[in-house]
Amino acid sequence: MSRRNCKTSLKRRNRSHPMRSYDALPPDLRQWLAAAILPWSAASVQKVWQRALRASRGNRAAALVRLSDVERRLLERDVAHVWSGSHPYLSASRDPAST
């Protein structure tokens, strides 16, 4: 089968392999990702993971806590926007007695 539009001047898109990207993640990050609430892509979680590792000076446990904090903040923002503050997640995350 021949490739179509081979003579274009446009840059060719790099097709990523999502499962290969996921498999390349560190095991502890994959474990965190498996339990994550949001549907993270391997690329986005890798970017946040690298930032969290730098901020925690290589402490992997602290980086995982930072990832959970990022996810919690994203959820709070989205829940407030989508459900106008009436979602149980918002009240549970603000109520210290529920933890």
N, C-alpha and C positions, 0 to 999 in steps of 0.2 A: 504494500500500500504506500503510495507516495504522499508526501507531506504537502499540504496546500499552502499557498501564499509563502513560498520559500524565499521570494525575492523582495520581501518587505523591508523597509528601513526601520521599522519599529523594533524596539528591544524585545527579545523573547522573554516571556514570563517564566520565572523559575517555579516549576511545579513542586511543591513540597509533598512529603510523604508523612501524613499526620501520625501514623503508628510508629514509624521510624523515629520521628521527633520525640514522641512519648517514651519510647523504649530507651532513648538516649538520656533521659532525665535521671538524676540520682535516685536510688531506691527510696530514701526517706521522703523525697519530694513526691515521688509517684504514690507513695502510701498516703501522704497528705492530700494529694489531688484526688485520689479515689474516694475520700471521705468529704471532699469539698462540696459546698452547697451550690455554688455557681459553676456554670459550664466553662471552665478555663481551657484555653487552647494551650498546647505545649509551649508555643512561642511566648505567649503573654505571661504564663506562670514562670517560665525560665527567666524572663526579663525582671520580674518582681523578685524572684528568688536571688538573682545575682545582686540586685540592689540591697536586699535584706541581708545577704551574707556580708557584703561590704560594710554595711552599717553596724552589724553585730561582730565585726572583726573575725569572721570565720566560724563563729559559734552557730552550729547547725540547728540546735534546739531553739536558740533565740531567734534565728531566721524563720523557723516554722511558726513561732509565736507571732512574729511580725506579719507573716503571710495571713494568718488567721485574723489579725487586726485589720489588715487591708480588706480582706473579704467581708468582715463585719461592717466596716465603713461603707463599702460598696452596697451591701445589702440594706443598710439603714437609709442610704440615699435613694436607692431604687424603690424600696418599700414605701417610703414617705411619698415619693412621686407617683407611683402606680396606684397605691391603695389609700392615699390621703391620710396616712397615719392611723388607719383603723385595722391594720394587720396585727395578728398576735405576736409576730416577731419583734415588732417595735416595743410593745409593752413588756415582753419578756426580757429584752436586752436592757431596758432601762430600770426594771424592777429588781433590786438587789436580793429580795427575798426569794425570787424564782430560781436563783442559782445555787 
